[in-house]
Amino acid sequence: MRSKSQSPINVKLILIGFLLVFLLFLVVRSTFSPSPQQTPSAVLSNSSSSEDQEITEDHPKSSSSVGCPTHTCTKISPSLANALVHYATSNVTPQQTSKEISVSLRVLEKKSPCNFLVFGLGHDSLMWTALNHGGRTVFLEEDKSWIEQIQSQLPSLESHHVIYHTRITQANELMEIGMSNEDCKKVTDPRISKCQLALKGLAQEVLETDWDMIMVDAPTGWHDGAPGRMSAIYTAGLIARNKEDGETNVFVHDVDRVVEDQFSKIFLCEGYLVEQQGRIRHFNIPSHRARLGRPFCP
């Protein structure tokens, strides 16, 4: 997710364009809404019954408790404002191309505000948080020092440290285990799963949340000493299947690499594949808890 070199400037401009279009959409929708009492769904969060209670910067008061003045309805959200300033003044941009970003953006336009889990904390993290304004966006990161560095710059981002015990050199062995071990085909809590691919150390609040979207863009997977994304991809699929009801949109980036290509096809299932654009794949995985007996792959 992070890049040691700068991305092309046209990607940066396109990204800023995405954010400006999103802002324009909010302004137009609030201006021409048939009901002056309604605010865009993306800015409704944690309403308070008391008009005197302090409103946090990213959670304005719901229209159910107080009318929405014109200046409030059309005001840019703090998360979007921060994103615009950040990317306009930064020399680094997300590693995903504009076409790749558009794949998850189309889903966010329908789902937001929603629960969005991202494996990886990087230069695009503020963008995802802004596009999911009013929802909850959580990042899982392998590098503790990187978390501290990002939090010092962007303290509003919610992130958790994750320890991976695998290496890229184990990919073939783990693939064989995952395909032959029946425990790896059981839909269960990763903390008690007997499958070697399951991540055991995820925070309780991560595993007990029903996620609408999951992005796998980490951990590091481009050299032999890296942990690779074998466990991240498998666990993302397990979390999606464990959702109480409904479906989870799962995205895997860098599918031009062998691990991301093979593990996403096998453990997220080609039968759940919706779309591939460039180096990103989009899977739509249904809840297996809502329909017992559903096979691991269709």
C-alpha positions in Angstrom: 0.0 0.0 0.0 2.9 2.4 0.7 5.2 3.4 -2.1 8.9 4.3 -1.9 8.7 6.3 -5.0 6.3 9.0 -6.1 3.3 8.1 -8.2 2.5 9.9 -11.5 1.0 13.4 -11.0 -2.0 12.6 -13.2 -3.2 10.0 -10.6 -3.0 12.7 -8.0 -5.1 15.1 -10.0 -7.7 12.4 -10.8 -7.9 11.6 -7.1 -8.5 15.2 -6.2 -11.1 15.3 -9.0 -12.9 12.3 -7.4 -13.1 14.1 -4.1 -14.3 17.3 -5.7 -17.1 15.4 -7.5 -18.1 13.8 -4.3 -18.3 17.2 -2.6 -20.3 18.6 -5.5 -22.7 15.6 -5.2 -23.3 16.3 -1.5 -23.9 20.0 -2.2 -26.3 19.4 -5.1 -28.3 16.7 -3.3 -28.7 18.9 -0.2 -29.7 21.9 -2.3 -32.4 20.1 -4.4 -33.7 17.7 -1.7 -37.5 17.6 -1.7 -37.5 17.8 2.1 -35.6 20.6 3.8 -35.5 18.5 7.0 -33.3 15.8 5.5 -29.5 15.7 5.3 -27.5 13.4 3.0 -27.2 10.0 4.5 -23.4 10.2 4.4 -23.4 12.9 7.1 -25.8 11.3 9.5 -24.0 9.7 12.4 -24.4 9.4 16.2 -27.3 11.8 16.6 -27.9 13.4 20.0 -31.2 14.0 21.7 -29.9 17.1 23.4 -29.4 20.3 21.3 -26.9 21.6 23.8 -24.6 18.5 23.6 -21.3 19.2 21.8 -21.2 17.9 18.3 -18.0 16.1 17.3 -16.4 17.3 14.0 -17.2 14.2 12.0 -20.6 13.5 13.5 -23.1 16.3 13.0 -26.5 16.3 14.7 -29.2 14.3 12.9 -32.1 16.1 11.3 -34.4 14.0 13.5 -33.3 16.1 16.5 -32.8 19.6 14.9 -33.5 21.3 11.6 -30.7 21.5 9.1 -29.7 25.1 8.4 -28.6 25.8 4.8 -25.0 26.6 5.8 -24.8 23.3 7.6 -26.3 21.2 4.8 -23.9 22.5 2.2 -20.8 22.7 4.4 -17.9 20.5 3.4 -17.3 17.6 5.9 -14.2 17.8 8.0 -13.0 14.4 6.7 -13.3 15.5 3.0 -11.7 18.9 3.8 -8.7 17.1 5.4 -8.4 14.8 2.4 -8.5 17.6 -0.1 -5.8 19.6 1.8 -3.7 16.5 2.4 -3.6 15.3 -1.2 -3.3 18.8 -2.7 -0.1 19.5 -0.6 1.4 16.0 -0.7 4.0 14.7 -3.1 2.9 11.1 -2.7 -0.3 9.6 -4.0 -2.1 6.2 -3.7 -0.6 3.3 -5.6 -3.9 2.2 -7.1 -4.7 3.7 -10.5 -7.9 5.8 -11.1 -9.6 2.9 -12.8 -8.7 0.6 -9.9 -10.0 3.1 -7.3 -13.2 3.4 -9.3 -14.1 -0.2 -8.7 -14.4 0.2 -4.9 -15.6 3.8 -5.3 -18.7 2.5 -7.1 -19.5 0.2 -4.2 -18.9 3.0 -1.6 -21.3 5.3 -3.5 -24.0 2.7 -2.8 -23.0 1.4 0.7 -21.6 4.5 2.4 -21.9 5.2 5.3 -20.8 1.7 6.1 -18.3 -0.5 7.9 -15.1 -0.6 5.8 -12.1 -2.8 6.9 -8.7 -2.2 5.2 -5.7 -4.4 5.4 -2.9 -1.8 5.2 -2.3 1.7 6.3 -1.0 3.9 3.5 -1.1 7.0 1.4 -4.7 6.3 0.3 -6.1 5.8 3.9 -7.4 9.3 4.3 -9.1 9.0 0.9 -11.0 5.9 1.9 -12.0 7.5 5.2 -13.3 10.6 3.5 -15.2 8.6 0.9 -16.9 6.6 3.7 -17.8 9.8 5.6 -20.2 9.0 8.4 -19.2 5.3 8.4 -16.4 3.5 10.2 -13.2 2.8 8.3 -10.5 0.7 10.2 -7.0 -0.1 9.0 -4.9 -3.1 9.9 -1.1 -2.5 9.6 2.0 -4.7 10.1 4.5 -1.9 10.8 4.0 -0.4 14.3 6.4 2.5 13.6 4.5 3.3 10.4 1.3 3.4 12.5 2.9 5.9 14.9 4.1 8.0 12.1 0.7 8.2 10.3 -1.1 8.8 13.6 1.1 11.7 14.4 0.1 13.3 11.0 -3.5 12.0 10.8 -4.7 11.2 14.3 -8.3 10.8 13.2 -7.5 7.5 11.4 -8.4 4.3 13.3 -5.8 1.6 13.0 -4.7 -1.6 14.7 -1.3 -3.4 14.7 -1.3 -6.9 13.2 1.5 -9.5 13.5 1.9 -11.9 10.6 3.8 -15.2 11.2 4.1 -16.2 7.5 6.7 -15.6 4.8 6.3 -15.5 1.0 8.5 -18.6 0.7 5.7 -20.5 2.6 3.0 -19.7 0.0 3.0 -23.0 -1.8 3.0 -25.0 1.4 0.2 -22.9 2.8 -1.8 -23.2 -0.4 -1.6 -27.0 -0.1 -2.7 -26.9 3.5 -5.6 -24.6 2.7 -6.9 -26.8 -0.1 -6.4 -30.2 1.6 -7.2 -29.4 5.3 -11.0 -29.6 6.0 -10.5 -27.2 8.9 -9.7 -24.5 6.3 -13.1 -25.0 4.7 -15.0 -24.5 7.9 -16.6 -21.1 8.5 -15.7 -20.2 12.1 -14.2 -17.4 14.2 -10.5 -17.0 13.1 -9.5 -17.0 16.8 -10.6 -20.6 17.2 -10.0 -21.8 13.6 -7.6 -24.8 13.3 -6.6 -23.6 9.8 -3.0 -22.5 9.7 -4.0 -19.6 7.4 -6.3 -17.9 9.9 -5.0 -14.7 11.6 -5.3 -15.3 15.4 -4.3 -11.9 16.7 -7.0 -9.6 15.3 -8.6 -7.2 17.8 -11.9 -8.4 19.2 -13.8 -5.4 17.9 -12.6 -6.2 14.4 -13.9 -9.8 14.5 -17.2 -8.8 16.2 -18.1 -6.2 13.6 -20.1 -7.0 10.5 -18.1 -5.5 7.6 -19.8 -4.3 4.5 -16.5 -3.8 2.6 -13.0 -5.3 3.1 -9.9 -4.2 1.1 -6.8 -6.4 1.1 -3.8 -4.2 0.2 -1.3 -5.5 2.8 0.8 -6.8 4.3 4.0 -6.5 2.2 4.3 -9.1 -0.5 6.9 -8.2 -3.0 10.0 -10.0 -1.6 10.8 -13.4 -0.1 11.3 -12.1 3.4 7.9 -10.4 3.4 4.9 -11.9 5.2 2.8 -12.0 2.1 -1.0 -11.8 1.9 -1.9 -15.4 2.2 -3.4 -15.1 5.7 -4.9 -11.7 5.0 -6.8 -13.0 2.0 -8.0 -16.1 3.7 -9.0 -14.3 6.9 -10.9 -11.6 4.9 -12.9 -14.4 3.3 -13.6 -15.9 6.7 -14.7 -12.6 8.1 -17.1 -12.1 5.2 -18.6 -15.5 5.5 -19.0 -15.0 9.2 -21.2 -11.9 8.7 -24.5 -12.3 10.4 -26.5 -11.5 7.3 -26.1 -10.0 3.9 -23.0 -9.8 1.7 -19.5 -8.4 2.0 -17.7 -6.8 -0.9 -14.0 -7.9 -0.7 -11.3 -6.3 -2.8 -7.8 -7.6 -3.4 -5.1 -5.4 -4.9 -1.9 -6.5 -6.7 -3.5 -9.6 -8.3 -0.8 -9.4 -10.9 1.4 -11.2 -8.3 1.2 -15.0 -7.9 0.1 -15.0 -4.2 -2.7 -12.4 -4.6 -3.8 -14.1 -7.8 -4.0 -17.7 -6.6 -5.1 -17.2 -3.0 -7.9 -14.8 -4.0 -9.2 -17.3 -6.6 -9.1 -20.2 -4.2 -10.2 -18.8 -0.9 -12.4 -15.9 -2.0 -13.7 -18.1 -4.8 -13.9 -17.5 -8.5 -17.7 -18.1 -8.2 -17.9 -14.9 -6.1 -15.8 -12.8 -8.5 -17.7 -9.7 -9.7 -15.1 -7.7 -11.5 -11.4 -7.3 -12.2 -9.9 -3.9 -13.3 -6.2 -3.7 -13.7 -4.6 -5.1 -10.6 -7.7 -5.2 -8.4 -10.4 -7.9 -8.0 -13.8 -7.4 -6.5 -15.6 -10.4 -4.9 -19.1 -10.4 -3.4 -19.2 -13.0 -0.6 -22.6 -13.9 1.0 -23.1 -14.7 4.7 -22.7 -18.4 5.5 -24.2 -17.9 8.9 -27.5 -16.8 7.4 -27.7 -20.0 5.4 -26.2 -23.0 7.1 -24.8 -25.7 4.8 -23.7 -23.3 2.1 -20.5 -24.7 0.6 -17.2 -22.8 1.1 -17.2 -21.9 -2.6 -20.3 -22.0 -4.9 
